[in-house]
Each structure stands twice: as C-alpha cells, then as structure tokens.
Amino acid sequence: MHDYISKDSTQNAAKVLEDIYFAMKKAVTNPEIYNSDKFKINNDGSYRSFEKHHYRISYRFKGNIIRVLRVRHTSMEPKSY
C-alpha cells in the first residue's frame, strides 16, 4: 500500500499508514469502537470495520486478539465474506 501511494507522494503514503496505524491502536484498547462489519455474512458482532483515507479496514476480535482481515480501497466493489 505504501509503495502504491508513494508513487504520487511519499508524504501522503506515510500519513495514510500512520492514520490507519493509530486507528487500529484505538481498536486494540477498545475492539468495539468501530461499527460491526456490514459485509460479513452471519456476523456475530466480533467482525468490525472502519474507513480511513478511502481505505476500508476489516478486523475481527476474539478475546484479547485482534486480526486485520482485509484492507481495500473504497472505490473497489465490496465483497461479502
């Protein structure tokens, strides 16, 4: 992702990654801070997602583990999973 964005601007690439990193850091301390992932079929509430800089990040929390499942640009057609 950094390589792709940095083709236009290395400064913007660093900013995007930094903002996504800090957004995920919030999820580590409070996994339910973001909305339930509307594209997850049969979501039990542990699948969450948020958007930052036109990127949609999906993650799952279970106990004290958070796993990033997908990072997609919002211009791409979302897929259910």
N, CA and C atoms as a LAMMPS dump frame, in Angstrom:
ITEM: TIMESTEP
0
ITEM: NUMBER OF ATOMS
243
ITEM: BOX BOUNDS ff ff ff
-5.0000000000000000e+02 5.0000000000000000e+02
-5.0000000000000000e+02 5.0000000000000000e+02
-5.0000000000000000e+02 5.0000000000000000e+02
ITEM: ATOMS id mol type element x y z
1 1 1 N 0.83 -1.166 0
2 1 2 C 0 0 0
3 1 3 C 0.886 1.243 0
4 2 1 N 1.902 1.236 0.853
5 2 2 C 2.805 2.384 0.918
6 2 3 C 3.464 2.626 -0.431
7 3 1 N 3.94 1.562 -1.064
8 3 2 C 4.606 1.702 -2.363
9 3 3 C 3.67 2.296 -3.405
10 4 1 N 2.425 1.849 -3.402
11 4 2 C 1.452 2.342 -4.379
12 4 3 C 1.17 3.83 -4.172
13 5 1 N 0.906 4.223 -2.938
14 5 2 C 0.592 5.631 -2.648
15 5 3 C 1.813 6.509 -2.863
16 6 1 N 2.978 6.006 -2.533
17 6 2 C 4.193 6.823 -2.631
18 6 3 C 4.582 7.142 -4.073
19 7 1 N 3.978 6.468 -5.048
20 7 2 C 4.209 6.834 -6.45
21 7 3 C 3.773 8.268 -6.701
22 8 1 N 2.725 8.698 -5.988
23 8 2 C 2.244 10.075 -6.1
24 8 3 C 2.884 10.983 -5.064
25 9 1 N 3.015 10.48 -3.838
26 9 2 C 3.548 11.312 -2.759
27 9 3 C 4.01 10.436 -1.597
28 10 1 N 5.289 10.508 -1.295
29 10 2 C 5.8 9.738 -0.158
30 10 3 C 5.254 10.293 1.152
31 11 1 N 5.018 11.603 1.173
32 11 2 C 4.462 12.237 2.37
33 11 3 C 3.044 11.725 2.638
34 12 1 N 2.228 11.664 1.59
35 12 2 C 0.86 11.166 1.752
36 12 3 C 0.852 9.7 2.151
37 13 1 N 1.753 8.921 1.582
38 13 2 C 1.826 7.496 1.916
39 13 3 C 2.102 7.314 3.404
40 14 1 N 3.035 8.069 3.919
41 14 2 C 3.368 7.981 5.346
42 14 3 C 2.181 8.403 6.206
43 15 1 N 1.475 9.448 5.803
44 15 2 C 0.323 9.956 6.559
45 15 3 C -0.808 8.921 6.592
46 16 1 N -1.098 8.317 5.447
47 16 2 C -2.165 7.317 5.376
48 16 3 C -1.846 6.138 6.296
49 17 1 N -0.643 5.61 6.198
50 17 2 C -0.268 4.469 7.043
51 17 3 C -0.27 4.831 8.521
52 18 1 N 0.188 6.016 8.83
53 18 2 C 0.197 6.465 10.23
54 18 3 C -1.225 6.565 10.774
55 19 1 N -2.132 7.141 9.996
56 19 2 C -3.516 7.284 10.447
57 19 3 C -4.202 5.93 10.616
58 20 1 N -3.942 5.003 9.703
59 20 2 C -4.514 3.663 9.829
60 20 3 C -3.932 2.961 11.057
61 21 1 N -2.647 3.129 11.276
62 21 2 C -1.994 2.535 12.447
63 21 3 C -2.643 3.038 13.742
64 22 1 N -2.842 4.349 13.854
65 22 2 C -3.427 4.896 15.082
66 22 3 C -4.898 4.513 15.229
67 23 1 N -5.608 4.364 14.122
68 23 2 C -6.994 3.9 14.189
69 23 3 C -7.043 2.465 14.705
70 24 1 N -6.116 1.633 14.257
71 24 2 C -6.063 0.256 14.746
72 24 3 C -5.628 0.204 16.208
73 25 1 N -4.777 1.13 16.602
74 25 2 C -4.367 1.19 18.006
75 25 3 C -5.569 1.449 18.913
76 26 1 N -6.507 2.276 18.436
77 26 2 C -7.744 2.514 19.188
78 26 3 C -8.525 1.213 19.336
79 27 1 N -8.554 0.428 18.268
80 27 2 C -9.285 -0.841 18.302
81 27 3 C -8.65 -1.825 19.282
82 28 1 N -7.353 -1.75 19.453
83 28 2 C -6.671 -2.643 20.401
84 28 3 C -7.146 -2.368 21.822
85 29 1 N -7.294 -1.095 22.173
86 29 2 C -7.731 -0.754 23.525
87 29 3 C -9.244 -0.861 23.692
88 30 1 N -9.987 -0.734 22.586
89 30 2 C -11.443 -0.832 22.635
90 30 3 C -11.933 -1.477 21.339
91 31 1 N -11.964 -2.806 21.246
92 31 2 C -12.288 -3.5 19.998
93 31 3 C -13.652 -3.153 19.408
94 32 1 N -14.579 -2.704 20.248
95 32 2 C -15.924 -2.407 19.759
96 32 3 C -16.111 -0.936 19.395
97 33 1 N -15.016 -0.191 19.279
98 33 2 C -15.101 1.235 18.981
99 33 3 C -15.687 1.499 17.592
100 34 1 N -15.428 0.601 16.649
101 34 2 C -15.917 0.784 15.283
102 34 3 C -17.157 -0.069 15.048
103 35 1 N -17.888 0.26 13.992
104 35 2 C -19.147 -0.422 13.686
105 35 3 C -18.935 -1.875 13.282
106 36 1 N -19.985 -2.635 13.472
107 36 2 C -19.998 -4.018 13.026
108 36 3 C -19.822 -4.046 11.505
109 37 1 N -19.106 -5.031 10.989
110 37 2 C -18.831 -5.118 9.55
111 37 3 C -20.087 -5.57 8.814
112 38 1 N -20.671 -4.658 8.04
113 38 2 C -21.932 -4.943 7.357
114 38 3 C -21.777 -5.921 6.191
115 39 1 N -20.556 -6.183 5.757
116 39 2 C -20.336 -7.11 4.651
117 39 3 C -20.028 -8.533 5.113
118 40 1 N -19.905 -8.728 6.414
119 40 2 C -19.646 -10.068 6.95
120 40 3 C -20.963 -10.817 7.072
121 41 1 N -21.041 -11.945 6.401
122 41 2 C -22.24 -12.778 6.465
123 41 3 C -22.275 -13.459 7.832
124 42 1 N -23.446 -13.46 8.454
125 42 2 C -23.632 -14.064 9.786
126 42 3 C -22.655 -13.502 10.815
127 43 1 N -22.507 -12.201 10.817
128 43 2 C -21.595 -11.54 11.752
129 43 3 C -22.12 -11.678 13.179
130 44 1 N -21.31 -12.227 14.04
131 44 2 C -21.697 -12.383 15.446
132 44 3 C -21.34 -11.154 16.283
133 45 1 N -20.884 -10.086 15.625
134 45 2 C -20.506 -8.86 16.321
135 45 3 C -19.017 -8.721 16.54
136 46 1 N -18.275 -9.787 16.315
137 46 2 C -16.825 -9.724 16.516
138 46 3 C -16.089 -9.231 15.271
139 47 1 N -16.789 -9.115 14.159
140 47 2 C -16.197 -8.593 12.924
141 47 3 C -16.552 -7.118 12.827
142 48 1 N -15.54 -6.277 12.75
143 48 2 C -15.728 -4.828 12.733
144 48 3 C -15.004 -4.228 11.54
145 49 1 N -15.341 -2.981 11.221
146 49 2 C -14.649 -2.304 10.121
147 49 3 C -14.715 -0.799 10.312
148 50 1 N -13.79 -0.117 9.648
149 50 2 C -13.789 1.342 9.627
150 50 3 C -13.133 1.802 8.337
151 51 1 N -13.363 3.073 7.993
152 51 2 C -12.759 3.65 6.797
153 51 3 C -11.846 4.8 7.187
154 52 1 N -10.711 4.841 6.514
155 52 2 C -9.721 5.888 6.758
156 52 3 C -9.022 6.159 5.439
157 53 1 N -9.032 7.415 5
158 53 2 C -8.366 7.819 3.749
159 53 3 C -8.79 6.945 2.567
160 54 1 N -10.055 6.702 2.435
161 54 2 C -10.608 5.903 1.331
162 54 3 C -10.176 4.439 1.366
163 55 1 N -9.737 3.972 2.515
164 55 2 C -9.433 2.551 2.691
165 55 3 C -10.382 1.993 3.739
166 56 1 N -10.896 0.807 3.478
167 56 2 C -11.793 0.136 4.412
168 56 3 C -11.024 -1.014 5.049
169 57 1 N -10.919 -0.972 6.36
170 57 2 C -10.167 -1.975 7.107
171 57 3 C -11.162 -2.844 7.875
172 58 1 N -11.116 -4.136 7.648
173 58 2 C -11.966 -5.09 8.36
174 58 3 C -11.093 -5.879 9.326
175 59 1 N -11.616 -6.092 10.524
176 59 2 C -10.864 -6.855 11.516
177 59 3 C -11.813 -7.674 12.369
178 60 1 N -11.253 -8.637 13.063
179 60 2 C -12.028 -9.463 13.98
180 60 3 C -11.325 -9.484 15.324
181 61 1 N -12.113 -9.361 16.366
182 61 2 C -11.54 -9.503 17.702
183 61 3 C -12.154 -10.717 18.375
184 62 1 N -11.314 -11.427 19.072
185 62 2 C -11.755 -12.6 19.829
186 62 3 C -10.879 -12.669 21.062
187 63 1 N -11.488 -12.455 22.213
188 63 2 C -10.712 -12.397 23.451
189 63 3 C -9.788 -11.2 23.41
190 64 1 N -8.513 -11.432 23.573
191 64 2 C -7.553 -10.326 23.543
192 64 3 C -6.76 -10.296 22.23
193 65 1 N -7.294 -10.954 21.194
194 65 2 C -6.613 -10.987 19.893
195 65 3 C -7.425 -10.21 18.865
196 66 1 N -6.74 -9.324 18.143
197 66 2 C -7.356 -8.606 17.027
198 66 3 C -6.584 -8.976 15.773
199 67 1 N -7.312 -9.397 14.754
200 67 2 C -6.684 -9.803 13.491
201 67 3 C -7.257 -8.954 12.355
202 68 1 N -6.388 -8.254 11.644
203 68 2 C -6.819 -7.496 10.468
204 68 3 C -7.078 -8.506 9.362
205 69 1 N -8.275 -8.447 8.797
206 69 2 C -8.672 -9.418 7.784
207 69 3 C -8.516 -8.889 6.368
208 70 1 N -8.767 -7.595 6.192
209 70 2 C -8.783 -7.066 4.837
210 70 3 C -8.579 -5.561 4.856
211 71 1 N -7.818 -5.085 3.883
212 71 2 C -7.668 -3.647 3.647
213 71 3 C -7.96 -3.441 2.172
214 72 1 N -9.025 -2.695 1.882
215 72 2 C -9.428 -2.474 0.492
216 72 3 C -9.707 -0.999 0.271
217 73 1 N -9.408 -0.533 -0.924
218 73 2 C -9.758 0.839 -1.28
219 73 3 C -11.269 0.903 -1.435
220 74 1 N -11.874 1.988 -0.988
221 74 2 C -13.331 2.098 -1.022
222 74 3 C -13.886 2.184 -2.44
223 75 1 N -13.054 2.479 -3.426
224 75 2 C -13.542 2.513 -4.81
225 75 3 C -13.731 1.103 -5.373
226 76 1 N -13.147 0.113 -4.711
227 76 2 C -13.326 -1.274 -5.146
228 76 3 C -14.679 -1.767 -4.663
229 77 1 N -15.294 -2.61 -5.452
230 77 2 C -16.596 -3.136 -5.074
231 77 3 C -16.442 -4.047 -3.855
232 78 1 N -17.202 -3.77 -2.795
233 78 2 C -17.064 -4.605 -1.594
234 78 3 C -17.572 -6.018 -1.852
235 79 1 N -16.983 -6.957 -1.165
236 79 2 C -17.405 -8.354 -1.279
237 79 3 C -17.809 -8.858 0.092
238 80 1 N -18.84 -9.654 0.098
239 80 2 C -19.229 -10.309 1.345
240 80 3 C -18.277 -11.467 1.588
241 81 1 N -18.097 -11.798 2.828
242 81 2 C -17.23 -12.924 3.174
243 81 3 C -17.782 -13.66 4.355
